[in-house]
Amino acid sequence: MSQAPKYELAAEAAYAQGPPQSVGRVLWRRFLKHRLALGSLIALVLLVLAALAAPLAEAVSGLDANKVDLLGRFLPPTAEHWLGTDELGRDLLLRLLYGGQVSLLAGLAAALCSAVIGTALGLLAGYYGGSLDAFLMRLADGVIALPLLPLLIVLAAVDLTKLGLPEAVATSEDVSFYRIVILISIVGWTTVARLVRGATLSMCSREFVRAAEALGAGGPRIMLVHILPNVVSPIIVATTLSVGNIILLESVLSFLGLGIQPPIASWGNMLTGAQELIWSDPALAVWPGLLIFVTVIAFNFLGDGLQDALDPRAIQE
């Protein structure tokens, strides 16, 4: 009977704390504490919505983002052209919106492809170990040791017709976009692979993985069902942090004339067109440069916020 009051006090204390919260709600509460990450998420959502609204803005304004008007070059901001026109008389705002579609899509697509490749190789290396682990990790070390930007410049300058691709495909407008995504994915998987490999090595010693092996589950099922869901956090963080770097790489390659090729607009090749006009019309370089800066900084802050929110060592309040 003397223990009854203790149980009642414990029950009252548990009731006072409220019902248990879901993991998603706890993670969201942690993320909200990171003000810069929250502001970055809002900024990125606005940028994505603005880029997706480019066709609507084009239809409402009655303008054509690719229409050349040599008589309307370098116009200042007006009611018709909110940010003015570029060196070919095209509306600068519409070009920025369409360029945002390409730059953001290239960054996200390359980051996701790199994450998929890195996750697959990291799982294989961490779970099977041995010679496969040694080979994959030495391969990752070799890729990391390569000078990234010069390597991408060399690969981007390769003539695709000499690789056996039809000339119609090699010279199409969209092939430059796919080439950039593929090239960055080939060299950008190493960070995710090393993180996943380390997390997989830690998971292989857990009881639930050993229990699955004892019950006869195969390696692919254990990696996909039991290990992968428990290593998602570092994958998300690494992928988010890599998007900003990939957008910078795409912009540099486009600036050098080896990335997204005109008439497709990207923030990088818009800077290329404005480099000789920086003193006469600096707005042509300021706007795409500012958008690249904001996007990269926002993705970095978002990655920091996700890292704090998904940190398993954080104390749940």
N, C-alpha and C positions, 0 to 999 in steps of 0.2 A: 504493500500500500504506500510505502514511503517513496516508491519510484514513480507513482502516478503523477504527482505535480511536475516532476522533471520532464516527463513525456508531454504533458500539457503545455509546459513552457516552450519546449522544442517545437511543438506543433504551432503554437501561436507565433513564434519567431519565423517559422517557414511561411506561415500564412501572411505575415506582415510584409515579407519580401516580395509577395506577389507570385503569380504563376510563372513557371519556368519559361524563358524566352527561347525562340528558335535560334539556330545558328546563324541564319541569314540576318535576323534582326540584330543580333549581337555584332556581327561584322559590319552591318550598316551603321550602327551607333558608333563603332570605333572609327569608321571612315569619316563620319560627320565631324569628328573632333579635329580632323586635319583640314583646316580652313583653305589652305592653298590647293589641296587636292580637290576639294569640293568646288572651288571657283574654277579650277582647270577643267573639271568635268562639265560644268555649265558652259564654259567657253568653247570646248570641243563640240558639245551638242549643238550650240549655235552655229559653229562653223560648218558642221555637217549638214544641218538643215538649210543653211544659206547656199551651200554648194548644190544640194539636191533641188533647190528651188530655182536653179539657173534657167531651165527651159521655161518655167512659169514667168520669171522676170523678163525673159526674152520675148515671150508672147505678149505680155502686158505692155512693154515699152515699144513694141513694134520694130525693134532693132534686130540686126543679125550680128552675132558675135564674130563671125568670120568675114563679113562683108568689108571689102577694102574701099575706102573713100579718100583718095589722095587730096581732094579739095578740103577735107575736114581733118587734116592732121594736126596733132598737138593742140586740140581745143581745150580751153580751161573748163572746169566744172560748170555745167549749165543744168537747166531743168530737164533737158533731154538726156544729157550725158552727165550723170551725177559725179563721176570722177574724171571726166574729160575723155579724150581719145588718145590713142597711141601713135606710133610713127607711121602707121598705115591707115589711120583714120578709123580704127575699130574701137568700139566702146570698151573702155578700160574696166569698168565694173563687171560687165558680162564676161570678159576674158578672165578676170580674177576668179569669178564663180566657177567657170568651167575648168580653169586651172586647178582650183581646189578639188574638184572631183577627181582629176587625174592624180594629183600629188597625194591626196589622202588615200585614194584607192590603192595606189602603188605601195604606199607605206604599210597599210593594213594587210594587203595581199601578201607582200613579201614577208612581213612579220609572221603571219599565220603559216605560210609555207615553211619558213625556217623553224617555227615552233613544232610543226608536225614532224619534220625530218629529225630535229634534235630530240624530240620526245621518243620517237621510235628507236633511234640509235642509243639513247641513254638508257631506255628500258632493257634493250638487248644486252648492253654492256654490263649494267648493274645486276641483272638477274642471272645471266649465264656465266659471267666472269671469265676467268681463264685467258686463253689465247685470244678469244673474241674481244674481251674487254681490253686487253693490251693493244690489239690492232686498232680498234675504234678510237681509243684515247690517244694513241700516237698519231692517228689520222687527224684528230681534232687539234692536237698540238702543232702538227704541220700546217694546217689551215690557219691557225692563229698566228704562226710565225711569218706567214706571207704578208707583204705590205699590201693592205687592203685596197686603198685607192688606186695605186698604179696597176694592180692586178685587174681591177674592174675596168680601168681605162683601156687596158690591152684587150680584155675580153669583149668589151663593148665595141671596139674598133674592128673586130673580126668580120670579114665579108661573109654573110650567111649563104650566099650562092655557092661559095667554095666548100661549104659543109654539106652540100647536096640538097638544100632547100630550093624549091621552084622560085624563079625570079619574081613571079607575081606575089608570092608569099613574102619573100625577103624584102621587097620594096613596098609593101603595103603600109598604110598609116599606123595600124595597130601593132605591128610587129615590134616596134621600139619599146612599147609598154611591156609586152610579154617578155622581151629579152631582159629588160631591167629587173623585173620581178624574179625571173629564173636565175639570173646572175647573182643577185643579192641573196636569194635563198640558198644557193650552192655554198656560199662562203659565210652565211650568217647563222648557221645552226649550232655552232660550237658551244655558245654560252648555255643554251637550253640543254644541250646534250650532257654537259658536265654537271649541271644542277640536277637533272633527272637521274643521272647515274648515281650521284651521291645519295640522293633521297631513296633510290631503289635499294642500294646497299643497306641502308638503315632499315627499310621495310622488310627486307628478306629475313631478318632475324626476329621479327615479331611473331607472336603466337598464332595470329589468325592466318598468316601466310604458311606457317608450318602445318597448321591444321588442314588447310586446303591441300597442301602437298600430301599429307597423310591420307586424305580422303580420295586421292587419285586424280586431282585436277591437273590438267596439262599446263605447260609453261605459258602458252598464249592466253589461256583463260585467267591464270593467276595474275599475269601482267596487266591485262585489260580490266578485269573485274575487281581485283583486290588491291593492286599496287597503284595503278594509274589514278583512281579517285583520290588517293591519299597524297599524291605529289602534284596535284593541280595548282596549288598555291604558288610555288616558285615558277611554274610555267606561265601563269597569268602575269605575275610581276615582271618576269624577264621579257615576255612578249610586249607588254605595254611600254617598258623602258626602251625596247629596240625600235619601236615605231618612229620615234623622233629622230634617231640616228639614221634610219633608212630614208626618211624624207630628206634629210640633209644630203645623204649620198646621191639620191635621185636628183636633187637640185644641183649638186656639183657636176654630175655627169651631164645633165641637161644644159648647164651653164657652159660646159666645155664642148657642147655640140654632139655628145655621144649618148644622150639620154632620149627623152621624149622628143620626137621630131615634129616641127611645124607641118601642117597647120594646127595639129593638136596642141592645145594650150596647157602648160604646166607652169607652176611658179618659177621653176628653174629656168626654162627656156624664155620666159618673160624677162627674167633678169638678163639673159643673154642679149635679147633685143634692145635692152635699155642701157647696156654697159657703155656705149659710145655717146649716150645722150644724158649722162649723169649730171653734167653741168648745165645743159640747156633746158632739160625737162626732168628734174630729179624725181618727180612723182612716179614716173614709170618704173623706177627702181625701188623707191621707198615702199610702195604698197605691197608688191610681192615679197620683198625682203621682210617687211613687218609681219606679214601673214606666216611666213616660214618661221620666223623667230617666235611668234606667239604659239604656233602649233607645237614646235619642238619643246618649248618650255612647259606648255600645258601637259604634254604627254609625260615629261619627266616628273612633274609634280604629281600627276595622277599615279604614276608607278610608285612613287614614294608613299603616297597615301594608301595604296593597295598593299604595299609591303607592310606597313604598320598595322593595317586592319587584319591581314591574314597571318600575322606573326603568331604562331602557336604558343609562344612564351609570354604573350601579353596576358595580363590578368583581367579576367572578365569581372566587370563591375555589376 
